[in-house]
Amino acid sequence: MEKKDILAYSIEELKDFLVTIGEKTFRAKQIHEWLHKKLADDFDEMSNISKSLKEILKENFYIENLEIIKVMTSKIDKTQKFLFKLRDGNVIESVLMRYKHGNSVCISTQVGCRMGCRFCASTLDGLVRNLSSAEMLKEIYCIQKYSGERVSNIVLMGSGEPMDNFDNVINFVNMITSENSLHISQRNITISTCGLVENMNRFADLQPQVTLALSLHASDDETRRELMPIARKYSIAEVLEACQYYFDKTGRRITFEYSLVAGINDNLDEAKKLVNLVKNMNCHVNLIPVNPIKERDYKKSSLENIEAFKRHLEKNGINVTVRREMGSDIQGACGQLRKSYIDNET
């Protein structure tokens, strides 16, 4: 019999299983607490579960776990980048960022990515597969156990396109925010998307309270198509309409991610066009100095251009920040560490 992933089971599903083996149903909450609050990696850690029940659990289930291959710690800001090996041998990466307001973890949602954004290392080898909700949970659990510090904020902005792994991402959000797990507030979760309109609308219909971040990166369709192949399918007008629909359904302010690439989208004309695009929306613009990757020839904008771009948005009433660069000395760009590991292994 093939063993099943017990992390994917709700308390009610565990109760159903326990009934089939003649066990008391109150054990379900105990088991679930060991997995999702005490973050157990092994059934033998469950000290208030009988030996006979633990043996039955071992026969029927496994606990999803990630092997830490490498941890890189920034000398600049103590950001830590984790390279994990999955059960099937694939590797993913996650990042722990420490802020005054708490610890934020940026997780991957897929092994690789098929979106093809030109400035992103995650997509260079394409999509291998989706991550399960349990694998996403374990990114958080492993980092919290390793650091010994509580994770208070989660960003789904690592390798992969969350809206391309819709069902598993929704299940992950439901589980990580449950009072029976780490109980992280939905308002402390940000989900990034490059603009898969149909799934953005499906997500809005669920009326979540997470922050939706659109990877915009350009203020006209021609430039966006150059940077992001997904723009060939969805125009800026279509993705902005989906963003507005999300705001109307949830009341949550939209974040627009805008990577500044020297000579491509970082001049004052682009800033003016961006103002015209978003000035009537309840939004926040997050300017991101692009992290250069060796496989592309895109360069980071100058400090002068970044500041001028920001000033123009502020002058026109747009809420804007420049993302603080985290872990720039430890292959901080999304997908870089995974890519270098794969290249060295092959």
C-alpha positions as CSV (number, residue, x, y, z in Angstrom):
1,M,0.0,0.0,0.0
2,E,1.3,3.4,-0.9
3,K,1.8,5.7,2.0
4,K,0.0,9.1,2.1
5,D,1.2,12.5,3.1
6,I,-0.2,13.1,6.5
7,L,0.5,16.8,6.4
8,A,-2.3,17.2,3.8
9,Y,-4.9,15.8,6.2
10,S,-7.2,18.0,8.1
11,I,-8.3,17.2,11.7
12,E,-11.6,15.9,10.4
13,E,-9.9,13.7,7.9
14,L,-7.6,12.3,10.6
15,K,-10.7,11.6,12.7
16,D,-12.2,9.6,9.9
17,F,-9.0,7.6,9.6
18,L,-8.9,6.9,13.3
19,V,-12.5,5.7,13.3
20,T,-11.5,3.1,10.7
21,I,-8.8,1.6,13.0
22,G,-10.9,1.8,16.2
23,E,-9.0,4.6,17.8
24,K,-10.4,7.5,19.8
25,T,-11.0,10.6,17.6
26,F,-9.5,13.0,20.1
27,R,-6.1,11.7,19.0
28,A,-6.6,13.5,15.7
29,K,-6.1,16.9,17.3
30,Q,-3.1,15.7,19.1
31,I,-1.5,14.3,15.9
32,H,-2.4,17.5,14.0
33,E,-0.8,19.7,16.7
34,W,2.4,17.7,16.6
35,L,2.6,18.2,12.9
36,H,1.5,21.8,12.5
37,K,2.3,23.5,15.9
38,K,5.2,21.6,17.4
39,L,6.5,20.9,13.8
40,A,7.4,17.3,14.3
41,D,9.4,15.6,11.6
42,D,9.0,12.1,12.9
43,F,6.1,10.1,14.4
44,D,8.4,9.0,17.2
45,E,8.5,12.6,18.5
46,M,4.8,12.4,19.4
47,S,5.2,11.6,23.1
48,N,1.5,11.6,24.0
49,I,0.7,9.1,21.2
50,S,0.8,5.4,22.0
51,K,3.5,3.2,20.5
52,S,0.9,1.0,18.7
53,L,-0.8,4.1,17.1
54,K,2.5,5.5,16.0
55,E,3.3,2.2,14.3
56,I,-0.1,2.3,12.5
57,L,0.7,5.9,11.4
58,K,4.1,4.8,10.1
59,E,2.5,2.0,8.1
60,N,0.0,4.3,6.4
61,F,1.6,7.8,6.2
62,Y,4.8,9.7,5.8
63,I,5.6,13.2,7.1
64,E,6.7,15.4,4.2
65,N,10.2,16.7,5.0
66,L,12.8,18.9,3.3
67,E,16.5,18.3,3.4
68,I,18.5,21.4,4.0
69,I,21.3,21.3,1.5
70,K,22.7,24.7,2.1
71,V,22.1,27.9,4.1
72,M,23.7,31.1,3.1
73,T,23.7,34.0,5.6
74,S,24.2,37.6,4.5
75,K,26.9,39.6,6.2
76,I,25.0,42.7,5.3
77,D,21.6,42.2,6.9
78,K,21.5,38.5,8.3
79,T,19.1,37.5,5.5
80,Q,19.3,33.7,5.1
81,K,18.8,31.8,1.9
82,F,17.9,28.1,2.1
83,L,18.4,25.4,-0.5
84,F,16.1,22.5,0.1
85,K,16.1,19.0,-1.5
86,L,12.6,17.5,-2.0
87,R,11.7,13.8,-1.6
88,D,12.0,13.3,-5.4
89,G,15.5,14.9,-5.5
90,N,14.4,18.2,-6.9
91,V,15.7,21.4,-5.2
92,I,13.9,24.6,-4.3
93,E,14.9,27.7,-2.4
94,S,13.4,29.9,0.3
95,V,14.5,33.1,2.0
96,L,14.3,34.3,5.6
97,M,14.3,38.1,5.9
98,R,14.5,39.7,9.3
99,Y,12.8,43.1,9.8
100,K,12.0,45.2,12.9
101,H,8.3,44.2,12.6
102,G,9.1,40.5,12.4
103,N,10.5,37.7,10.3
104,S,9.3,37.3,6.7
105,V,9.8,34.1,4.6
106,C,9.7,34.1,0.8
107,I,8.7,30.7,-0.4
108,S,8.7,28.8,-3.7
109,T,5.4,27.5,-5.1
110,Q,6.9,25.5,-8.0
111,V,10.0,23.6,-8.9
112,G,11.2,26.1,-11.6
113,C,8.7,28.2,-13.6
114,R,7.3,28.4,-17.0
115,M,6.5,32.1,-17.2
116,G,9.8,33.0,-18.9
117,C,10.3,36.5,-17.3
118,R,13.5,37.7,-18.8
119,F,15.1,39.0,-15.7
120,C,14.4,36.0,-13.5
121,A,16.7,33.0,-12.9
122,S,13.8,30.8,-11.7
123,T,12.5,30.3,-15.2
124,L,15.8,29.6,-17.0
125,D,15.2,25.8,-17.0
126,G,11.5,25.9,-17.2
127,L,8.9,24.3,-15.0
128,V,9.6,20.9,-13.5
129,R,6.4,20.5,-11.4
130,N,4.1,22.1,-8.9
131,L,4.8,22.0,-5.1
132,S,2.2,20.3,-2.9
133,S,0.6,22.4,-0.1
134,A,2.6,20.2,2.3
135,E,5.9,21.1,0.7
136,M,5.1,24.7,0.9
137,L,4.2,24.4,4.6
138,K,7.5,22.6,5.2
139,E,9.4,25.5,3.8
140,I,8.0,27.6,6.6
141,Y,8.2,24.9,9.2
142,C,11.8,24.0,8.4
143,I,12.9,27.7,8.5
144,Q,11.1,28.3,11.8
145,K,12.7,25.2,13.4
146,Y,16.2,26.0,12.0
147,S,16.1,29.7,13.1
148,G,14.3,29.1,16.4
149,E,12.4,32.3,15.5
150,R,8.7,32.8,14.8
151,V,7.7,33.5,11.2
152,S,5.1,36.3,11.1
153,N,4.9,37.2,7.4
154,I,4.9,35.0,4.3
155,V,5.5,36.1,0.7
156,L,4.7,33.7,-2.2
157,M,7.2,35.3,-4.5
158,G,10.0,32.7,-4.8
159,S,10.5,30.3,-7.7
160,G,7.2,29.6,-9.5
161,E,4.0,31.4,-10.4
162,P,1.5,30.9,-7.5
163,M,-1.5,31.3,-9.8
164,D,-0.2,28.5,-12.0
165,N,-0.4,26.2,-8.9
166,F,-3.8,27.5,-7.8
167,D,-5.4,24.7,-5.8
168,N,-2.3,23.8,-3.8
169,V,-1.6,27.5,-3.1
170,I,-5.2,28.0,-1.8
171,N,-4.9,24.9,0.4
172,F,-1.6,26.1,1.7
173,V,-3.1,29.5,2.7
174,N,-6.0,27.8,4.4
175,M,-3.7,25.5,6.4
176,I,-1.0,28.1,7.4
177,T,-3.7,30.5,8.6
178,S,-5.7,27.9,10.5
179,E,-5.9,28.3,14.3
180,N,-4.8,24.6,14.4
181,S,-1.5,25.4,12.7
182,L,0.8,28.5,12.9
183,H,-2.3,30.7,12.7
184,I,-0.6,33.4,10.6
185,S,-3.0,36.1,9.6
186,Q,-4.1,36.3,6.0
187,R,-3.2,40.0,6.1
188,N,0.4,39.0,6.7
189,I,0.5,37.0,3.5
190,T,1.4,38.4,0.1
191,I,0.8,36.4,-3.1
192,S,2.6,37.6,-6.3
193,T,1.5,36.9,-9.8
194,C,2.7,37.9,-13.2
195,G,-1.0,38.2,-14.3
196,L,-2.9,35.0,-14.9
197,V,-6.2,36.8,-15.3
198,E,-8.7,33.9,-15.0
199,N,-7.1,32.6,-11.8
200,M,-6.7,36.1,-10.3
201,N,-10.5,36.4,-10.7
202,R,-11.1,33.0,-9.2
203,F,-8.9,34.0,-6.3
204,A,-10.9,37.3,-5.8
205,D,-14.2,35.3,-5.7
206,L,-12.9,33.5,-2.6
207,Q,-12.7,36.9,-0.9
208,P,-9.4,36.3,0.8
209,Q,-7.6,39.0,3.0
210,V,-4.1,38.4,1.6
211,T,-2.3,41.1,-0.3
212,L,-2.2,40.6,-4.1
213,A,1.0,41.8,-5.8
214,L,1.0,42.1,-9.5
215,S,4.4,41.9,-11.3
216,L,3.8,44.8,-13.7
217,H,7.3,45.8,-14.6
218,A,6.3,48.0,-17.5
219,S,3.8,50.7,-18.3
220,D,3.0,49.7,-21.9
221,D,2.3,46.4,-23.6
222,E,5.2,46.5,-25.9
223,T,7.8,46.9,-23.1
224,R,6.0,44.4,-20.9
225,R,6.0,41.8,-23.7
226,E,9.8,42.2,-24.0
227,L,10.3,41.6,-20.3
228,M,7.5,39.1,-19.7
229,P,6.2,36.6,-22.3
230,I,2.9,36.2,-20.4
231,A,2.1,39.8,-21.7
232,R,1.5,38.3,-25.1
233,K,-1.6,36.6,-23.7
234,Y,-2.9,39.2,-21.3
235,S,-2.7,43.0,-22.0
236,I,-2.0,45.5,-19.2
237,A,-5.6,46.6,-19.5
238,E,-6.8,43.0,-18.7
239,V,-4.5,42.5,-15.8
240,L,-5.3,45.9,-14.3
241,E,-9.0,45.1,-14.6
242,A,-8.4,41.8,-12.7
243,C,-6.6,43.8,-10.0
244,Q,-9.5,46.2,-9.7
245,Y,-11.9,43.3,-9.5
246,Y,-9.7,41.9,-6.6
247,F,-9.9,45.2,-4.8
248,D,-13.7,45.4,-5.3
249,K,-14.2,41.9,-3.9
250,T,-11.8,42.1,-1.0
251,G,-11.1,45.7,-0.2
252,R,-7.4,44.9,-0.1
253,R,-5.0,47.5,-1.6
254,I,-3.1,46.1,-4.7
255,T,0.7,46.1,-4.8
256,F,2.4,46.7,-8.1
257,E,5.9,45.2,-8.4
258,Y,8.0,47.2,-10.8
259,S,11.6,46.0,-11.5
260,L,13.7,48.8,-12.7
261,V,15.9,47.7,-15.6
262,A,18.5,50.2,-16.9
263,G,17.6,51.6,-20.3
264,I,14.4,49.6,-20.6
265,N,11.8,50.9,-18.2
266,D,13.5,53.3,-15.8
267,N,13.2,56.7,-17.5
268,L,10.9,59.6,-16.6
269,D,8.6,58.9,-19.6
270,E,8.0,55.4,-18.2
271,A,7.3,56.9,-14.8
272,K,4.7,59.3,-16.4
273,K,3.0,56.4,-18.2
274,L,2.9,54.4,-15.0
275,V,1.2,57.3,-13.1
276,N,-1.5,57.5,-15.8
277,L,-2.0,53.7,-15.5
278,V,-2.5,53.4,-11.7
279,K,-3.4,56.9,-10.5
280,N,-7.1,56.0,-10.0
281,M,-6.5,52.7,-8.2
282,N,-6.0,52.0,-4.5
283,C,-2.5,50.7,-4.8
284,H,1.1,50.7,-3.7
285,V,4.0,50.6,-6.1
286,N,7.1,48.7,-5.1
287,L,10.1,49.7,-7.1
288,I,12.7,46.9,-7.3
289,P,16.2,47.5,-8.5
290,V,16.7,44.4,-10.7
291,N,19.1,41.8,-9.5
292,P,21.5,41.1,-12.5
293,I,21.8,37.4,-13.4
294,K,24.7,36.1,-15.5
295,E,22.4,34.5,-18.2
296,R,20.9,37.9,-19.1
297,D,22.4,41.2,-19.9
298,Y,19.9,43.4,-18.0
299,K,21.5,45.9,-15.7
300,K,20.3,47.6,-12.5
301,S,19.2,51.2,-12.8
302,S,21.4,53.9,-11.4
303,L,20.5,55.4,-8.0
304,E,19.8,58.7,-9.8
305,N,17.2,57.1,-12.1
306,I,15.6,55.1,-9.2
307,E,15.3,58.2,-7.1
308,A,13.9,60.3,-10.0
309,F,11.4,57.6,-10.9
310,K,10.2,57.4,-7.2
311,R,10.0,61.2,-6.9
312,H,7.8,61.5,-9.9
313,L,5.3,58.9,-8.6
314,E,5.3,60.6,-5.2
315,K,4.7,64.0,-6.7
316,N,1.6,62.6,-8.4
317,G,0.1,61.1,-5.3
318,I,1.2,57.5,-5.9
319,N,2.1,55.5,-2.7
320,V,5.6,54.2,-3.5
321,T,8.6,52.6,-1.9
322,V,11.9,51.2,-3.2
323,R,12.4,47.6,-2.1
324,R,15.2,47.3,0.4
325,E,17.8,44.9,-1.1
326,M,18.0,41.8,1.0
327,G,20.8,39.3,0.7
328,S,22.5,40.9,-2.2
329,D,25.8,39.2,-1.2
330,I,24.2,35.6,-1.1
331,Q,22.8,35.2,-4.6
332,G,19.7,37.1,-3.5
333,A,17.8,37.1,-6.9
334,C,15.1,34.6,-7.1
335,G,16.3,31.2,-8.5
336,Q,20.0,32.1,-8.5
337,L,21.1,29.6,-5.8
338,R,19.0,26.8,-7.2
339,K,20.4,27.4,-10.7
340,S,24.0,27.4,-9.5
341,Y,23.4,24.2,-7.6
342,I,21.9,22.5,-10.6
343,D,24.7,23.7,-12.9
344,N,27.3,22.3,-10.5
345,E,25.6,19.0,-10.2
346,T,25.3,18.4,-13.9
